[in-house]
Amino acid sequence: MSSTAQQLLRSQRDVLLEWTRVHPAPLLRWLWVLSHAHYLSLLERSPSNAVAQALETVCASEESSCGFLQVLREVQDYYCEELQVWVERHCRERTEGTKETKPVRVEEKKKPKSLISKLFKGKSKFTVTPEVKAEEELKPRRSVKSSHLRVPLSAHRNTLLERTERLTSYAEGGGQASNSASHIEIRYTDLFVTEDNESFDSSQHEYFTLASRRARIYAHQACQRICPRHLLSPQGTTGRPPKRVKVKGIAGIGKSVAVQRLVYEWALGKHMREFTCVFDLRFRELNLMKTPLSLLDLLEDRFRYFKTVLPDLLASPGPLLFILDGLDEFKYQLDWNAPDRDIGMDSKVPVSELIMALIKGSLLPESSVILTSRPSTDAPKRFFQRCCVVLGFEEDQVKEYTSKFYKDPKVAEKVYNYILDNDNLFVLSFIPLYCYIICTALAEFFSSQEDSDSRSLELNPPRTVSEVYYCYLFTAIKHHALKGKAERNTLRSEVLSLVRQQLTNLGRLAYENLLKSKIMFDIQDLERYGLTPVDIQSTFLSQILVPLKEERVEMFSFFHLTVQEHLAALYCAISLSKQGHIIQALDFWCFGEIPPPSTSPTSLLRQDLHLDQTRVENLQMFTRFFMGLLRTRLGGQLDGLVLAPLEVGLEGEDIPTRLGIWFQIQFKDRQLANQTALNLLHCLMELHMKEVTSRVAPEIRSLNLFKIKLSVVDCTALHYVLQFSPHRLKELNLGYSNIGNRGLRRLAPILHRCESLYLRYNCLEREAAILESAVLKSNECQVKKLFMCGNNLGPEGVLELWNALEQNTTLEELYLDITGITERGTENIVNCLSKNTSLKTLTIVGNDIGEVGKRRLRELGHRRPGLQIIGNFVDDLGLLKAYLDWVEEIRDDRDQMDSVKNADALQSILKGLRVGADGENGEGGEGENTAKALELETKILELLNAPTHFNHIKSPVLSLTQ
């Protein structure tokens, strides 16, 4: 009968709903009658409603009803035995002869250039890894035909689906979010993953190191973007897939979520179908293994449904994938240099040796392994065929994330635009977890409902990092503390007073353990600080502490290191009331100095504490939070938490005055390291008190941030502080800081006051030349030396500089080495610089200005005999020596060594040396200049021809003697 399939589905609707509502996704995923948008909309519903709606849709026709039965037959292994019996009884004959199900395909859209890419370079250099044909064969299929493996593998897929199909959300009270929009296929946003070729600087807070890395990649590297599901795709000229892959990234960057998505897609049968089985192991769980065990023991303990079939499964290791997540959380020491042991599947060894053998390939070498870790706990690259780094979101992904976070598209657009317009939030937003915190903090400020919630915050939308985190914390407190206790517009002080003791205990836990670099806590740790698991489950604390529930031990941690840092800073901000104690604490946190017992130090500084330089630098985010929260306290916004008012000093000075004096002393009397100076500038910006900054800024007469990679927020902090100085700045050295055009725009209002301005190798382009030209034209310009070497200003940009110099009367030295000047860039040089009276030195080497350009330089020399023009390297011994020092510096600096920009620069220098060696009339240079030129050429050739460096350069390298 034509309506048999329809009638069957309608008559069996209730029982099918009961059987499939546990995991609707495997069934819904393959229904060809559902568009992708319809599929996602069903996932937003409750499971039973989703299947009910799908049944309603497919029952519209006999064809679609038959298609449903065919899909149900293919995915029956995901469901209970009763359904499988029903399928075998009802579906075999009905599905014979029906057409194959059409998969739901997700179309990949071309993305426009993002603002973040423009922020660092301006041109997109990313290429997408080719798709693997095997993964594009999107058809449902039963997992394994072998009956004794099919059942446990089906149980395994179901277990993984149950564990991975939802993203944990902290906005609904910890644990898994109640709203169905947290389904991983709805909320997951792709990450920026690329090849990793760099070492990790453990002396910096990992967030700052990541920001530097992103700046270098956007500025220099022609990256290949890697989709996480293609980590094991064939690579290079061999065409063979890598067997061992390492993925590193800082906390909160999305490594574990990406792994969760990979496991989910495999369990759903969507991707990585070349693997028979995926074993996901977390190092948090492996920490529980205290006695020697074998691989069989480990997998039997973790996946008990495999107990009887593991030997058969491991007998063919080729299609097996092990995902080892979170090496940085492993408590056991790994000796990577230890000789390999002969370890078999049943060899009982310590878990550290077992994992080491699996990673190094001495155990199951034919299997595949993906290892994730934070950069601070790295595994040697020699054991991996592919090493990748997760760099978070690009701007398009930030927009996608906000649109998925808010159900109201108008609210999402407002929040996204606010993030774009705020440098502090914009730079933070590329880290997924920061993006989550920002979206949570901003939710009520941009609500489309005109209610009293936003007014109850008594705050404007947050601008600084500490304000964002405080708004996030207060949102969490308000949503939990007020349940059944007060109205939603209750004053902040009353809300905070309800949770004062719990928040104080939590802050003390955060602070004291932050100083020890401890991030994992057991129940005994919590109890020592007056906290219990019941508190965490029933109060706002579930927002802050995430239970890491294992089979035998329950551990807790703050869900991100910065949350621990913020709560630690809050604890200190509400605990310190005496001015002297605040100053002691700042000396300790910023410089590791512990006051002597005779000074009655604050209880926050125990005498047994010791901070080495690395730990001091790792407290930089914490100190910024503290300064921001101190301002919050001074503004009365911590009332309800503090028990005592801030004391006035002996001479009647208030806190802002005392802080101003402290900062003044640091910049005046200390020899500050570059990173320390930058951190103090950020502290001043977070404090955001004009009376403090106005006292400090005049003491900053020079600032050297050479080779400190600066984000836009760093440039904003520089501008914020220096704008309050009435004096000129003797020197501002931002060489090799990767500030880009956007960073330079943030500094524009203060550049005219810099006597010596170093902007070498900063990824600057024509826009920067236009901006600098405006500075030189300013009547207030005090710039005497300007270094623009190594930036791609191009001919159009340099023409702007010549025009500005026509009327400038301050600039004495201008360095434009290797700036992309061509013959066109010299068109107006004679006319403009002939009228200039101040310029004494012009360096223009390393540019291809052609014969016409050289002729113009000679003419300029005749018209301005007092102007020293250095047009080639051999002419100036001092320049040759400077570049020799620079090449030596590059040799020892990996950041510069791996830079495409510097490789191009070296090629330009070689070309300039050849031209200089030939001489203006075909005669070579003589004496010391020629010897230094040959020495420089030799050292550059050694760098360029080294097999492990600059291997992306294809052009032939010639010598001066050829």
N, C-alpha and C positions, 0 to 999 in steps of 0.2 A: 504494500500500500504506500502511496506517495507521502503520506503524513506520518508514517511509522516512527521515524526518528524524532520528529517534533512531539508526537504524543508520548513517546518514551521519556523524553527529557521533562516534559511538563508533569507527567505522572510521578516521576522519581525526583522532582525538584527538591523536596525537603531532605531526603536522605543524601542527595549529592551535596547539598549545602553543608550538611553535618560532616561529611567526609572530607571536603576540600577547604573548609574555612581556616584550617590551621595554617596552610601555606597556599594562598590563592595565586601567588606570582608564577609558579611553574606552569599552571594551567592557562592563566590569562596571557602570559608572555607570547604564546604561539598561536593565538586565535587570529586568523588572518582577517576576520571581519572587524577587528578593533584597530583603529588608527593608533599611532604612538601617543597622541594627546589623550585619546579615550582610555588607553591602557593606564597612563599615569593618573588620570582622574579617578579611575577605579581604585588605584592603590591608595588614594587619599581617603577612601571610605573604610568603614570597618570591614574586616575580612568577609563576613557573611553577606553584608550588603554588596560588596564588590562582586562576589560570585553570583548573587541573585540578579544583579544588573546585567552581568555578562550572559547569564542564561536567558534573560528577557530579550537580549539583543540577538543571540544566535537562534532562538526559537522563532524568529521572524520568517525563516524560510527553511525548507527541507535541506537545501544544500548546506547552509551554515550549520544546521543541526548535525548533519553527518560529519562535517568538518570538526565540530566540537567533540564528537565521539571519537574521531580518529586521534585528535590531540590528547584526549583523555587516556586513550590506550597507550600512547607514546610516553606519557608522563606518569603513568599509574604507580611507578616505583616510589614516587614521592609521598604516596598516600597509604592509608591503612590497608590491611589484608582484605577487609570486607569489600572495599572498593575494587581491589584487584580481582576478586572473585566475580563481582558484578560486571566488571569490564569484560572479562573472558566469556561470560555468559551472554552478554547483550551486544558486544561491539564487534566480535570477530566477523560475522557475516555482513553486518550493516556497513562496515567500513571498507569491505573489499570493492575495488573498482573506483572508489572516490579519489578525487585528485589530491595531490600532496598539499599539505597546509602551507600557506604562505607566511613567511616570517614577518614579524614586526621589525621594520628597519628604521634605524635612527639616522637621519640624514646629517652629515657633517656640514656645517655652514662655514664659509670663509669668513674669517674675522677681520674687521678693519684694524688698521694700525692703532695701537693703544697709547694712551697718554703716558703710561709708565715707560713704554719703550721710547717715547719721545723725551721723557724726563732724562734718560740716561744717554741716548744717542740720537734718536730721531729717525732711524731707519730700522725696519724690522729685518733681522737676519736669520729668523728661525725657519727650519724646514721640518716637516712632519715625517716621522718614520713611516715607511711603506707598510701597508696593512698585510697581514699574513693571510694568504688565500684560505688556508685551512680554517681560520677563525671566522671567515666571512661566510662559511657554509652554514647559515643559520637555519637549522632544522632541529626539531626536537628528536631526541633519540634515547633509547633505553641504555642505561649506563654500561652494563656488561652482560654478555650472553651466557657466560659461565654461571650456572645457577648457584654454586656455593660461594661465589664472590658477589653476585648481584644483590643479595639481600643485605649483607653488611655494608656494601658500598651505598646502597639506597639509604640505609640508616645514617650513614656518614653524611651524605648530601643533605638529608633532612636536618640533622643536627647543626650543620654549618649554616644552612639557611635560617634556621631559628635564631642562631647566634649573631648573624651578620646582616639580616634584612632591615634592621632599624639603626639609625644613627643616634647615639646618646645625645640628649639635649639637656643642658643644665638650666634652661629657662623655665622648665615646668617643675622644678623641685628635685632635681637630681635624678639619677637613674635614667630610665627610658622615658621619653616624652610621651604624654598622653595623646597628643595630636598626631593623626596619621601622616601628616606632612613630613614627619621625621623618617619615613621610609627612605632607604638609602638611594633608590632610583630617583626619588624626587628631590632630596636635599643635597645629594653629593654634587660637588663642583670639581671639575678636573684641575689638576695641579701642573705647575711648570716644573718638569723634570728634565735634566740634561746630563751630559757626560761630565764626570768629575775629574779634574786634573790638578786640584790644588790641595795643599796641606792645610791644617787647621791651626789657628793661633789661639792657644789655650789661655793666653794672658788677658783676653778681652771677654766681656759678656757675649755669649753666643749670638744674641740678637744683633749686636754691633758688627760682629764678624760676618754674619749673613748679609747685612746691609752692604758691607764693603764688597762681598762676593757678587751680589747682584749688580752693583755699580760696574764692576770690572767686566762682567759678562756682557751687559748691555753695551758697554763702551767699546769693548775690544773683540769679543769672540764671535765667530760665525757659528753659533750653537746649533746643534740638532736637538729639536724638541722630541722627547720620548714619551709616548703614551704609557702609563703604568702597565697596562695589559700587554705591552710589547717589550717588556724588560727582557724577555727570553727569546725575542725574535732573532733570526739570523742577522749577523752584522759583518761589516768589513768585506774584504775580498774573498774570504774563505766561504762565506755563505752558510756557515755552521752556527747554530744557536749556542749562546754561551751556557755553560753548565753551572757556573758560580757567579752570582750577581750580588753586588753590595749597593745598598741604597742608604745614603746618610742625609740627615737634616736635623735642624734644631727642634727643641721641644715645641709642640703646637703647630708645626709646619704641615702636618697631615700625613705623616708616614703610616701610622697605624690605621688611619681611616682609609688610605689608599690600599693597604693590605686587606682591610675588611672588604673593600669593594672587589678586589681581585678574587678573594675566597668566595664571595657571594656570586660573582659572575660565573666562576667555575661550577659551584654547586647548582646554579640555575641552568647550566649547560650553555651559557651564552658565549663564553670565551675560554681560551686555554684548553680546548677540548682534546688536545693531543695528550693530556695527562690523565691517566687512569685514576689517580688519587692525589689529593693535596693534603699534606699534613701541616697544619698551622700550629706552631709551638711558640709560646711567649716565654721570654726569659724570666718574667715574674714567677711563672709556674715552675720553671726549671730550678729556681732558687730553693724550692721545697725538697728537692732530691738530695738527701744528705748521705745516703749510703751508695756504694758502687752498684751499678745496674747496667744492663745491656740495652741495646737499641730495642730489642723485642720487649723487654720489661717496660721501657719508657713509653712505647707506643701502646702497649696493652693497658698500661695504667691510665693513659690519656684518652684512648679510644677503645673502650672495653668491648664494643661490639665487633672489633677486629680480632679478638683473642684467638679464635680457632683458625683464622685464615691468614694471619700475618706472615708466616713463613712462605706461603704461596705468593702473597702479594709482593713481598720483598725479593722473591726469587727472580723477578724481572724488573729491576730498578729503573730502567730507561724511562718509562712513562710516569715516574713518581716525582713529585715536587714537594720539597720541604721549605716552608716559610718560617724563618726564625726572626721573631719581631722583638726589638728592644734590647740589643746587646748592652747598651749603656746601663740597663737595670740588672745585669747579671752580677751577683755578688762574689762569684768565684773568679780567681785570677786565671787568665789565659796566657800561657807561655807560647807565643807564636814561633819562637826559635827552637823549641824542643824537637828532637828527632821524631819522625813518625813512628808510631807503634803499629804492630800488626793486630788490628782490632776487627773482629768479625761481628756479625749481627747478634751473636749470643755471648760475646765477651763482656764480662762484668768489670766496669771501670768507673772511676768518678765521672759525674755528669759533665764536668768541664772537659775531660779528655774525650768523652763521647762526642760532644758538640764540636770540639776542635777537629776530630777526625772527619766528621761529616762536612764541615766547612772546607777543610783542606783537600778533601776528596780521597783520603786514604780509606774511608769507609763509604761504600756504595758510590764509587766514582761516576757511574753511569747516570745516577739520579741528578736532579737539578735542585739548586739551593738559592733562595733569595734571603739575604741577611739585611736587616735594618738596624740603624744605630744613630745616635747623636754624634756630631763631629768630635766631641771631647773624648769619646771612647771608640777609637777607630781600629779597624782590622787591616793588616798590611795588604796593599793592592796586589801583591804578587800571587795571592791565592785566588784572584777573581779574574774572569775574562771580561767582565764589564763592571765599571764603577760609576754610579750615578749620584746626583745630588738633587734633593727636592728644594726648590726655591720659592714655593708658595704660589700665590696668585699673580696673574697679570691684571691689568685694569679691567679687561673684559670679564675675567673671572670674579673680580670684586663686584662688578655690576650684576653678574648672574647670581652671585651669592646673596646679595641684598634683595634681589627680586624673589628669590626662593625663601628668604627669611621672613619677609612680610607678605601676608595674604593680600593686603591692599596695595595695588601697584602704584598708587599716588604717594603713599607713605614711602614705599621702596625708592621711588625716584627722588623724593625730597632728601632722604637719608643719603643716598648715593651722591647727590650733588653737594650736600654738606661735607661729605668725606673728601670729595675732589677739591673743594675750596679751602680745606684746612690741612696745611702741610703736616701737622702732627698726626692727624688721623689718616691722611693719605698714605704716608710712609708705613704706618703701622698695619694698614689694611691688607698688605700683601701676605701677611701671616694669617692663615685661616682662623686660628683660635683668637687672635687679636680682633679679626674681623667680626667674629661672633660676639666678643665682649663689646665692641663698638656698637654693633647693631642692637644688642640688649640695652646698653646704656642710653642709646638715642631713641628707643622705641616710644617712650611716653612723650618726649618732646615734640615728636612729629606725628602723633596720633591724629587721625582724621576726626576723632570724636572730641567735641568741646566739653570735656568734663574737667573735674578738679584735680585729676591725678598729676598733671604736669605742674600745676600751681603748688601742689603740696610738696614738690621737690625743692621749691624756693631757690631754684638755680636756673641760669640760662643754659643752653646746650653746651656741653663740655668743649673746651678748646685745647687743653693740655692733656698729656698722658695721664697724670695723676687725677685730673678731673674725670676723665673717661672711666678709670677704674673705680673711683669713688661713686660715681653715678651707677655703675654696674652693681657695686656692693649694696648701695642703698636700695636699688630696685629689688635685689634679692631679699634684703631684710624686710622691706615694706610688704612684699607679696606674701611672706611667710609669717612675720610677726603680727600682722594685723588680722589674720584669719579669725573671725569671731570675737575680736577684742576691741576693735575701734573702727571708726569711719575711715574711708579711703583718703580723706583730706586731713587726717590727723597731722599735727605739726611734727616736723622732723625730730625735734628734741624729744618729744614723747615717744616716737617710734624707736629712737636709739636707746632711750632709757630702758625699754622693755628687754633689750638684748645686750645690755652693757656688760654683764658678767660673762656671758658666753663669748661675746666678741673679744673681751679682754683676754680670756683664757686661750682662745683661738689665736689671737695675735702673739701672745707669749710663746705658744708652741711654734708659730711661724718664725719668730725672731730668733729665739735661742737655737733652733735647729738650722736656720739659715747660716748662722755664723759657723756651724759645724759642717755645712754643705750636706745636711741630711734632708732627704725629701720623702722617705717612706716611713710610715709609722704603724706600729701594731696597737692592739687594744690597750696594752699596758702603758704605752707612750701617751695615748689619749687620756687615760685615767690619771696619770701624773699631773696633767694640766687641767684636771677638773672636767674633762669631756668624756662622754660615753657614746657608744654606737646608737643608743636610743635617741640621744640629743641630735645626732647627725641625721637620723632617719625622720625625725618629727619636727625639726625646726629648719630655719634658713641655712643652717650649717651644711645641709645636703647640697646647697648651691656651691659650696667652697671645697669641701672634702669629697673626693670620689672614692667609694669603696672598691677595692681591687679584690673581688671575691674569688677565692680559689677553693678547691675542694676541701682542704683541711685547715687553711689559715686565712684569716681575714685581715688584709692590710689596707691602709688608707694613705692617700696623698692629696695634696692640693692639685687640682686638675691642670695647673700650669705653674711653672716656676715663678712667673711674674705675679700670679695671684698670691703666692706665698710671700713674695717680696713686698707686695702692696699691703698685705695684712700685717706683716712685720713692721713696716713703716707706720701704719696706723697705730699699732700698739705703742711704738715709741713716741708718736706725736701726742697721744693722750696721756702718756705716763710721765713725760718730762715737763716740769713746771718751772724749774729754776734755770735762769739764763746760763749760769756757769755749767750746769749739767748738759745743756744743749750744746754749748761750745766744746765741752769735753767729748761728747758723742760724735760731733762732726770731725774733730781731730782724729778720733779712733776710726771712724768709718772711711774717711777720705785718705788718711795717711798711716793708719795702723798704730797710732801713738796712744798708749794707755797712761792715764794720769797717775801720779804716785799716790799711795794710800793717804798721805798727809793732807791731800786736797779734798778729802771726803767725796770721792767720785760717786756718780750715780750708780744705782744697783744694776743698771743695764750693762755696765762695764766691769766684768769680773777680772781679777788680777791674773787668773789662769788663762785668759784669752790671749791668743796670738794670731795676728793676721799677716801673712806674707804678702808680697806685692801682688801676686796673682789673685789672692782672695780679696784684697782691697779693690782691685779693678773689677772683680766680679760683683762687688757691692754697688757699682755705679748706678744701676737702675733703682736699687733700693734707696740710695741717697736722694735721687731725683724725686721718687715718690714721697720721701719724708719732707722735702722742702715744699712740695705742693700741698701736702696734708697739713703742714704747719701753717701755711697761708689759709687753708680751710678752717683750721682751729681759730686763727686770729679773726676770721670773718664770722665766728660764732656758729659755724655749720657743724661743729662736733659737739655742741651742747647736748647733754644727755649721756655723753660718754665720759667726759672729763669730770673729775671730782674736785680739782683745785684749779684756781685761776693762775695764769702765768704771772710770775713775780716780776716786779720792777727792779732794775739794777740799783746798786748802792748810791749811784750818783743820779738817780732818777731817770736813767736811760731805759727806753722800752726795747722790746725784742727786735723790731726792725733796725734800730740804731746799733744794737750790739751785733746783729748779724752783718750789717754793713761794714762794721769795723773788722769783723773776722774775715770776710771776703777780701777786704782791702789789704789786710796783712798778707793773705795768701799770694795775691798777685804782685804785691810790692816786695816782699821779703823772701819768698820761697823761689827756688829754681824749679818751676813746675814742669813735669813731663808733659808732652803734647796731649796725651789722652786725658791726663788729670786736669789740665787746663780746660779742655773741651767739656769735661764732666761738670766743672764748676760753672761754666757758662750755661749749661743746661739746668743746673740747680737754680741759678738766678732766674732763668726763664720760667721754671716751674713755680718758684716763689712769686714771681710776677708782681713785685712791689717796687714802684718807682723810686721811693725814698732810699731803698737799699741799693738798687742798681746805679742810681745817680752818684752814690758815694764811691762805688767800686770802679765804674767804667773809666774815670780819669786816670786810674793807676795802671791801666793797660796801655802801655806805650808801644809795644810791639807784640806780635802774636805769630808764633811759628807752629803751623800745623802740617808741615811738610810730610807727605806720605801717609797722613791720616785720612782714610777714605771717608768723605763727608757726604751725608745724605742731605736732602732738602731741609729736613728738620734741623740738622746741624747748622746749616747756613742761616736758617731762621733764628737760631739761638745766638749766633755770631752777631747778626744784625740787631737783635733785640737789645743786647748788652751794649754794643759799641755805639748805638745811636744816642746813648746818654753821655758820651764823652765829648767835651768841648774842644779837645786837643786833636792835633793831627796824629796819625799812627805812623811811627817811624818805619815799621815794616809789617806787612801782612803776607806771610808765606803760605800759600795754598798749593804749592807744587805737588803734582801727582795725587790730588785729592778727589779727582773724578766728580767735580761738582756739577758739570754740565751747564747748559744754558739756563735751565730753570734755577739751579742753585745760585748762579751768578746774578740772576734777576733779583733774588732775595737780598743779595748783598749790595745791589746797585746804589741805594741811598747813602752808603758810607764809603764807597770806593774813592770818591774825590778827595778824601782826607788821608789817603795812604801814600806816604812819600815813596816807599819802595813796594811795588805790588807784584808778587810772584804768582803767575797763573799758568805755569808750564804744565803741559800734558794733562789737561783737564776736560778733554772731550768737548771743547768749545768749537763753535762753528760761526757762520756769518753773523748770526744774531748777536753773539757775544762781541764781535767786532763793532757792530752798530751801537751796542750798549756802551762799550768802552769809548767809542768816539764821542758819545754824548757826555761822558765823564770828562774827557779832555777839552771839550768845548765849554764846559761850565766855568763861570767866572770864579767859582770857589775851588777850582781844581788845584790840588797841592802835589800831584803825582810827579815825581822826578825820575823814577826808574820803573819801567814796565816790561815784564817778562811774559811773552805770549808764546814761547817756543812750543813746538809739538802739538799745536791745535790746528784743526782743519778750517782756518779762517777763509781760505780761498781767495781768488782775485777780487771778487766783489766786496768781501769783507775788508780787505786791505785798502781798497780804494776809499772806503769810508774813513779809515784811520788817516790816510794822507790828507784828506779834506779837513779833518779835525785839527791836524798839526799845522795847517796853514794859519790858524789863529791862536793856537795854544802857545803859552809863554812859560810853562813850568817844566815840561818834560825834557830831560837831559839825555837819557839813555833808553833806547827801544830795541828789544830783542825779538826778532821774528824768524828765528831759525825754524826750518821745516814746518811751515804753516800753509803749504799748498799755493804759494804765490806763483803765478805764471807770467808770461810776457804782458798779458792784459792787465795784470795787477800793478804794472809799473807805468801805466799810461799817464797818470797825473802826478807822478812822484816828483818830477823835476819842478813843475810849476808850483806845487804846494810847498815842498820842503825848501825851495829857494827863498820863500817868504818867511819861513820859520827862523827865529833867532836864538832859540834856547837849546835845540837838539845838538848834542855833541858826539854821540855814538849811535850808529845804526848797524845792527847785525842782521843780515838777510841770507845767511848761508843755508844750503840744503834745500833751495827752491829752484825750480826749473824755469828761470826767467828768459832763457833764450839769448841770442846775440843782441837782439834789439833792446832787451832789458838791461844787458850789461852796458850797452852803449849809453843808455839813459843814466845809469849809475855813474859812469865816467863824466857825463855832462853835469850831473848834480855835484860831483866832486869839484869840478872847475868853478861852478857858481857858488858853492859853499866850501871854501878851502878849510874852514875850521871844523867841518863835520867829518869824523872818522867813519868811513863806510867799509864794513867788512863783508865782502861779497863772496869770498871763498876761504876755505879752512887754512890753506897754506900761508895766507897773508898775515895771520895773527897767532903768535906763539902762545899767548895766554888762552886763546880760544881752543887751540889744540890740546893744551894741558887740561883744560876744563872737560873736554870731551873724553880724554883718556881716563880721567877720574870717573866720569859718568859710565863709561863702558865697564870699568872695574866694579862699579856699584851695581850695574845690571847683572853682572856675573854672579853676585852674591845674593840677589834679590829675586826670588821666584815670581813675585807678583809682576815685576817688570819683565823678567825673562819670558814669561808666557804671554806677554802682551803683543797682539798683532800690531798695535800702534807703534810700539818700540821696534818691532822687526822692520816695519816700513821705514821708520826713522833711520835705522841702521843702513838700509839700502840707500836712502837719500844721502846719508853722510858719505857712503862709498862713492856714489856718483859725484858728489861735490869734491871729494878728494882727487878723483881722476881728473876733473876739470881743472882743479887747482894745480895739480902736478904738471899738466900740460902748459900752464902759464898763459898769460894773456896773448903772447906772441909765439906760443909753441915752445917756450923755454921753461924747463922745470924749475922748482924752487931750489934754494941752496941752504946749506948749513943746518943749524939746529931745527929750523922749521920743517925742512924736508925729512929729517930723521924722525921727528915726532909724528909727521904725517904718515910715514911708513909704519911706525910702531902702532899708530891708531888703526891703520888699515889691517895690519896683521891680527890685532886683537878682535876687530869686528869680524873678520873672516873666520876666526876660530869659533866665535859665537854662532855665526850663521851656519857654519858647516857642521856644528856639533850634531850628532845623530838624534839626540833626545830633545833638542830645543829648536824652535822655529821651523819644524819639519813641514809646516804648511806652506812655506815659501817655495815656489817652483822656479822662479827666474834664476838664470845662471849668475853666479857671483864672480866678478872679475877682480883682479888685483891691479894695483897701480903700475906694476911692471909689465903687465900684459899688453 
